[in-house]
Amino acid sequence: MNKYNSVKLIGVDLGGTKLNVGMVEGTKILRKTSKMLPVIQKDEKCVIDLIINLIKKVVKNDIIEGICIGVPSLLDKKAGIVHDVLNIPSWKEVQLASILKAEFRVSIFMENDANCFALGEYYFGLGKRCENMVCMTLGTGLGTGIISNNQIISGAYGGAGEFGMLSYKDGIIEDYCSGKFFKRYNTTGKLMSKKATQGNLEALKIFDEFGSHLGHAIKTIMYTVNPDKIIIGGSIAKAAIFFDNSLKKSISDFSYRKILKNLKIEYSYNSDIALLGATSLYR
């Protein structure tokens, strides 16, 4: 955790479709900006230039001590290399740390974006004082970060806890527990939520189905990790009112009743929590 409240850091939350950048001092975001990633990416430099430009926009004339970035992929933290970003096709093997260090002359810290979300909730959000928890981000894809015995479980390449990649039905869990699910109905989670708010029966039924699939994913987590708490965030979490009941119904047949009874499921609506979590990487 960042214990240096007077230190100014840049937090970067690189998602599959959106980039958020902010200047953070302690727990306070002094300035921030965001932008959607370009749909057409000729090469890896396209997204790199966007990151650099947004960082410069929030830095202005301030002196920063480090840049802390969450990336939606596997990464070699020692070498500072990002590998095979599924939602950014142009990024196959990007020397991101060395590129940013050469540009800004500060230390660079990197972690998987879902792990940054978990760190953000652990230090600054709903997960304070929770020793064992799992944080799920429902957005373009499904990301999962694990806190066990007060430590982030990152794995060799930051890919620990990728429950969304497990086989499920005719694909993988992520196909049914993220924005990809709504593409099956030729729409988006945002548009479906709008319809559900208006009382559209088909939309409500679709969200009911979504909750059942998410419940399956949560039962997988309960059997393998056994957390005290699960925190669900991301853009689709804003529609929790439409799928929370079916989610809870889906997990009601969980075999170990003690675990089921004690498990807490909460929804996070802080869109900056992963950005804040990234700054906790500063050491």
C-alpha angles and dihedrals in degrees: 000000000000104000094170102093094178094052117101115218136177115233118199124192108190110189131180093267107007138051122210121188128180142168109235130194111185104313095335124099105215097184135356142176137181140194138181114252115252112267092216113052115183093186142342091275091070094069093035090057090050091053092049093047094050092047090052089049093058097036095057105158098335125118112239128195100204150349117236117192137184116205128193096233148046117303142183100228095189093053094034093233125146115210133205105337103202096204094041102055094185091063109083102140114355124181089213100158095051092045093052093042091053090050100044105020095225136110116280124214123188138186139158110284095236089053089052088053090052092048090049093053091044096052104025110014146037095324099065112140091005108131097190122032144133124220120203125195116204109197136099085343137357116272126183131194124190127209112191123177089348093305131108111241101219105158129209095307102017091265101114114130099026092155090155090071094060117111115265130167109316094345137358134313091259090062089065102032105050141042087295090074093065092051086071085070094043093249143086133255090248094055092043090052090052090053092047090052088056090053097254105171095210091052091048090051092050092051089049089057091046090055091052091054091046089051089057090053091049092051088054088053092047092053095046105033106017098207126188091224139020118203117197120200141152131092095300092053087074086073093053092122088070099050107024095092095051090045091056091044089052093055094042092094093057108141100227105065095187091058092045093049094051098042115109120203117195135173124228120210098176105117091191098053096099090049090053090044090056091059090058086071089073111111 
